[in-house]
């Protein structure tokens, strides 16, 4: 049954893709709307979810050591001793990923039917969504690194297509290109790591590699720790690109140029967690290299803190969530870096629930606000969009770490492991704890400015803008359609989104509330479930008491409450915010401009490469290559013109030349050359 999981979305891609390419004319496609292509795509990914759930239930009944299902489809390539099969393997780790990809993916597909209702090319959009899900499922289900890499590159391609979906807007096209190029940098490291693995071990199959390592932390005989460290760090470079860690995080905030369902699917629930999956899948490499573990933990912790500082000052509702995603991914890598792989995977799952909810909620707000994305031009939406308000409140509380919601359990587990594990340190815990306070602050800021207080619509730039136009004709990311009972507020018809869009929000809100109970402290189902694949994780360091865990949990909760209450107090009085901003204007400007990292990259990398490329183009391509090619053409032309002289059209001349040739040939045959 395994092959059906990726096959269903592939079939959906082919149906919608063929229909878009060879079906109705553009006007007909626009008239048809998103209903039929959306239903096809949603049905395809839902079928994958059903099969994934059936296999998960089957694995539940298996003994932990034999909790795996494998299926070999066909031989992909055989070169000498190198053999690669297209094979799928489902075990305790990736069955959780398939459930998240297909389950959350189904809700996002359903939401997209309403969101993309007036788009001109819904068939193309839903074809891309299904193709992305196919590639992501290939990534997590592949039984070897080459199959995983096939999906890895597939999601990179699909992210390029979806981020730049409205490609007639040059900024959106640039954002898609930026994501593609930055990911290629990371993928180069991935390839180096994969080559080094094969040259060292002679196999790229996950199970074969795991058996070579034996128990956690041990190294295969004859393999030096330096090689393991090099492999781990090369692979982590790939993870930096795909999962947006410093220094390769810069593509993800710009990726918000894509439609909001794309942001929810790719940049909250699936693609950006690929790096977490790879590190967790190859955990035996990382536990065998303390150096690599330290690098992963340090990069994760610093990325979490760094991105949170930027999120505090952003005005675009999706940019705040984008930097929040970068920060939360840093948390996941911090968990993996201190040996708590199950905690990192646990946060992947809870994050998929509440961050998909927040992105889709942001899309609902943009939809109701007529493409407006600036949170300073919102306010007072609580009464106008009640379903969006309450579900967004749940997502905000979950990511802030409010006790008994999903984010509280997974984030607290990472904080505890960062402090108590032998690979952790109090400094890592402190950095992560400060990040948690900032997360609570900027998410409450986002919530307050969007839904609470007095409406600030009179300063909206697009107050009278109709949202009946196709998205790619404008530089806006927006939803479409009109809600019932729209209320005019200072020139803007603010309305709640239709049930087709808010129903997924309600389901994700419920999951954001109950999703954390699978990781209840000291009775964690998910930790026991993942133990056969990732091990039980490091135990607490000797001398660390259980009472300290409760103290640190209390500190974490107190920090979240301080962040929430401070933000509510500050943003209740916007004139106070303006005064505070003026007092630290230099710092605010730095954070608002994202530490000028993009400008630094532009000056240090992009422009020198462009200048060097111009020199190569004019100095070598045009001056040398083009002249050689043109020279051959001119020689051919001159030769042809010269030989053409003897083509007189006279039969007598041709006969005379033929006679001369025959005499010469006969003379050569009779007398030869001596």
Secondary structure, DSSP 8 states (H G I E B T S, - for coil): -HHHHHHHHHHHHHHHHHHHHHSS-HHHHHHH-SHHHHHHHHHHHHHHHHHHHHHHHHHHTS-GGG-EEEEEEEEEEEETTEEEEEEEEEEHHHHHHHHHHHHHHHHHHHHHHHHTTT-TTHHHHHHHHHHHHHHHHHHHHBSBHHHHHHHHHHHHHHHHHHHTTTTTSHHHHHHHHHHHHHHHHHHHHHHHHHHHHHHHHS--BHHHHHHHH-STT---TT--HHHHHHHHHHHHHHHHHHTT-TTS-HHHHHGGGS-HHHHHIIIIISGGGHHHHHHHHTHHHHHT-HHHHHHHHHHHHHHHHHHHHHHTT--BHHHHHHHHHHHHHHHHHHHHHTT-HHHHHHHHHHHHHHHHHHHHHHHHHHHHTTT--BGGG----TTTSHHHHHHHHHHHHHHHT-TTSHHHHHHHHHHHHHHHBTT--HHHHHHHHHHHHHHHHHHHHHHHHHHSSS--GGG-TTTT--S-S-GGGTT-----S--TT-EEETTEEE----HHHHHHHHHHHHHHHHGGGGG-TTS-HHHHHHHHHH-S---B-TT--HHHHHHHHHHHHHHHHHHHHHHHHHHT-HHHHHHHHHHTHHHHHHHHTGGGHHHHHIIIIIHHHHHHHHHHIIIIIIIIIIHHHHHHHHHHHHHHHHHGGG----HHHHHHHHHHHHHHHHHHHHH---
